[in-house]
Amino acid sequence: MSQIVYLNGQFLPIEQAYVPVLDRGFMFGDGAYEVIPVYSRHAFRLREHLQRLENSLQGLRLTNLYSLAEWENLVLALIKRNQAEDQSLYLQVTRGVAPRNHAFPKGVTPTVFMMSNPLITPSKEQCENGVSAVSAVDIRWDRCDIKAIALLPNVLLQQMAVDAGSVETVLFRDGILTEGAASNIFAVEKGVILAPPKDHHMLPGITYDLLLELAEANDIPVNIGYFDEARIRAADELWISSSTKEVLAITSLDGKPIGNAKPGPIFHKMYKLYQDYKNRVMRQEND
């Protein structure tokens, strides 16, 4: 069965989906996107993801063609048209097709594209042993709270990790932790979770929110604030969180161990809480 995508009002095989070369997403990276994990054909926190898409579109002054209910129906229809029980949905909205000019075109209909791929989550070995990461100066633009499709800085930063045989690049701006090239970052210090605030230098992660909710519900203390590089490197634990990575321990940074170079006790507790939530809320609702 062919992979089915959605493009501008039609569900069709991906081989038949084409966008004109003058689409502003192709010309300027002028658009926003979302990635939504699907477990047992149930979209993870769908409304929160769609609200974040709306926030990004508003930040770009880009028209949202669909209501929340219409988006929900389209997402559910795409899930049904693809085979995998666990999927990773990609949603993208660009300003549309117009002659190349930096200024916003008038009377142009946005391009809406959605696709589904099988969801790939961290391996058992990665969850049990943790992963390595590298660090870099955060070279991205000043509105990281907008999930824009113009991701060249993220691509370059992520490639630094790939070149080093690592999973992620941890970013510091003016010596302060922001996030990862494709994830949010948490640290643990003396049993307290350290989390950067959701400001314009960080994407407000849906998984980030869930981890803080789980921490509060289970009496795990959290400190939200600005943490300098030395404090992060000296932390007892360091984590990645994202829609596809879920929550994953970083056990070495730039070749040096974090804590005792093993996933720590707070990570193990949070990982279990996350998996319990996923199985209780995401999977069993479809039984």
N, C-alpha and C positions, 0 to 999 in steps of 0.2 A: 504494500500500500504506500503510495506516494505521500511525502510530507505535505500537509495542507497548510496554507498561510491565508491571511486576510489582507487585502489591499484595496482600499478605496471602495468599500461596499461589496466586495466579492470574496468568497472563499474559493481558492483555486490551488492546483499543485504548484509548488515553489518554482518548478521549471518554467512555468508560464507567467510568473510575476516579474514585471519590469517597471522601472521608474525612469522618466525622461532625464536626460543629462542636465537639463536646466533646473531640476529640482534643487531648491535652496539647501536641502540637507546635503546633497552632493557637492554643491558649489561652496557653501559657507559653513557647513556643520550647523545650520540654523534649525535646531529642533531639540526635542526632549525625548527621553525614553524611560522605560521601567522594565525591571526584570522581576518576575513573580514565580516563586516555586509552587509546584502543585504536588500534593501528596494524595495518593489514592483518588485522583481526579478531583481533589478539593483544593482550590486556590488558597494559598496561605495569606491571611489578612488582606483579602482582596480590596476591601474598601479603603484601608489605610494606604495601600499601594496606589490606588486610583486617586486618592486625595493628594498624595505626593506628586503624582503626574500633573494634576490640576495646578498645584502650587508652582511646579516648574514651568508650566505653560504660562501662567500668569506672570512669572518672573521674566519670561521672554516676550511678553505681550503678544502671545500666540493664541489664536482662537481654539477653544476646545469644541469640537463638533458634536460631541455626544454628552448626554446626561450620565449621571452615575448609573442609573438603571440600564441605559443602553450599553454602556461599557461592560457592565456585569453580564448582560445577555451575550454580547460578542465574545467575551472571554470564555464563558461556559460553552458556547457553540464551537469555539476553536479547540477547547480541551476534548470535546466529544469527537471531533473529526480526526484526532491523532491517536495513535495506538498506545503509547506508553501510559502506564498507570501513574508514574511520577514524571512530571514534565517541568521544563523551565520555559516560561512564557516571556517573550520579548515584545514589547509594545513601543512603537516609535511614531512620533508626530513631527512633521516638518512644516515649514511655512508654505510649502507648495512650489509650483512651477512658475517661473517668471524670468524675463530677460535679466541677465546678470547685472545687478546694481546693488550696492550695499544697503541703500535705503529700503524700508519695507515696501513691497508692491501693494497696490490697491486692487481689490476685487479678486483676490486669488484664494482658491480653496486649499486648505491644508492637505497634505498627504498623510494618510493613516495606514500603518503597516503593523501586522502582528504575525509572529511565528512561534512554533512550539518545537522544542528539542527534548530528548530524554534528559531528565535531571541527573546530573553527576554530582554526588556529594563526596566529602573526604573519605579516603579508604580507612579500613579498620586499623591498619598500621599507623596512619597519620593521627587518628584519634587517640590511639593508645600511647604513641611515642612522641607526638608533637612534630612540629616542622621548623625549618630554619627560615630566617628572614634577613634582609639587609635593610639599611637605612639610607635616607637621602634627604636633601633639602627639598621642601615642598615648592615646586616650580609652577604649580597650577594657577589658574586665574583666581580672582578674589570673590567669586560667587559659587563656591563649591556646594552650597545648599541647593543649587539648581542642577538637576540631573540632565545636563546637556549632552548632546551626542558628539560635541567637539572634544574628543578624548585623547588627542595626540600627546599631551603631557603625561596622562595616565599610562598610555601605551609605552612611552619611553621609560617611565619609572618602573612599570611592571617588567619590562624587558631586562632591566638591571637585575631583578630577582631571578629571572629565568637564566640569565648569563652566569649567575653565581650558583645555580642549582638550588635555588630557594623558592619559596612559595609566594612571598609577599615582600613589598617594600614599605617600611614604616617611615612616615613622613614627619618632618619637623619644620615648622615655619618660625623664623626668628628664635630658634632654640626651644620651641614649645611643640609638644605632640599635637598633631591634627588628626590624621587617620592613616589608612593604608592606601596604596595605589588603586585598590579595588575592594576595600573593606573598611569597617570601623575597627578601632584598636582599643582594647581595655588592658589595664595593668592591675596587679594585686599587690598591696603593701600591708603586711602585718594583718592579713585577713580582711582588709578593706578593698573593695573594688574601686579603682580609679578610672573615671570616664571623662573624656573631653566634653565640653558643653556643645549643644547643637547651635552653633553660630554659623556665620557665612563662610567659614573656612572648613566646614565639614558637612557631608551629606547626612541628613537626618535619617538614619537607618531604621527600617522597620524591625529588623532583628535586634538592633541596638535597643529599641524601645522594649521589646519582649524580654530581653535579658535583664533590664532594669526592673521590669514588673516582677519577674520571677525572683530577683534578689530581694525586692521589698516584701513579697509575699512569704518568703522563707527566712526572713530576719538576717539576711546577709548585708552588712553595712556597705554603703556606696558613698563615695566622695566625688562629686562632679566639679571639675575645675580645670585650670590650666596648669599642666605639669611639664617641668623642664626636662631636657634630654637626659641629664645626669640621673634624675630621679627615676625615669623610665628604665634606663639601663641597669639601675640597681634594684629594680622591682623583684619581688619574689616570683611573680608569674606575669606572663604577657599573652594576650589572646587576640585572635582575629574573629570578627563576626561579619557575616554577610548572608544574603539570601541563599547562595549556593554552598558557601563554606560552613553555614550554620554557626557553630562556635568551635574554634580550633586553637590549641595551645601552640605558642611560639616558644621553643626551648633553646634556641640560640639566635643571637642578633649580631650580624657582622662577624660571625665565627666565634663569638664569646657566649658562654652559657647564660641563660636566664635562670635565676634561682639555682636549683640543683640539676638543671638540664633535663628535667622530666616534667610532664604535666603535673601541676600542683593540686593540692586538695580542694581549693575553691573551684578550680576548673572542673575537676571530676564531679563535684556537686552540681555545678551549673550545667555541665554536659548532660548529666542524668535528668535534671529538671527540664532541660530543653527537649530531650528525647521523649520524656513522659508527656510533656505538653503536646508534642507532635503526634504521638500515638493516641492520646486521649481526645484531642480536639480535632485533629486533621484527618485521621484515618477512621476512627470508629463512627464518625457521623455518617459515613457511607455504608455502614453495615446493615 
